[in-house]
């Protein structure tokens, strides 16, 4: 019955979030209306939605999303080549639970973890 999931993460500044996901990470914006306080981006088959939360304290934000990929090493290398900061504890590594993963933080401290089953 369930077919997809589209996480909703908090953002303080729509323009900053749009710029990071589109310019830095290569997502595209989608949707037919530019809704105030709401943003939707997609890349390949992944969609992420954002809601405005101007009072968000990034140091207290625990927003997280796990994104599966079918070529973790190429994605990681692309991000390194683009100069995208990788989370200090999140460099590419094989985990005991059978995933190869890496992580980064967006401008609002939302944790994006990318993983591939090994």
Secondary structure, 3 states (H helix, E strand, C coil): CCCCCCCEEEECCHHHHHHHHHHHCCCEECCCCCCCCEEEEEECCEEEEEEECCCCCHHHCCCEEEEECCCHHHHHHHHHHHCCCCCCCCCCEECCCCEEEEEEECCCCCEEEEEEEC
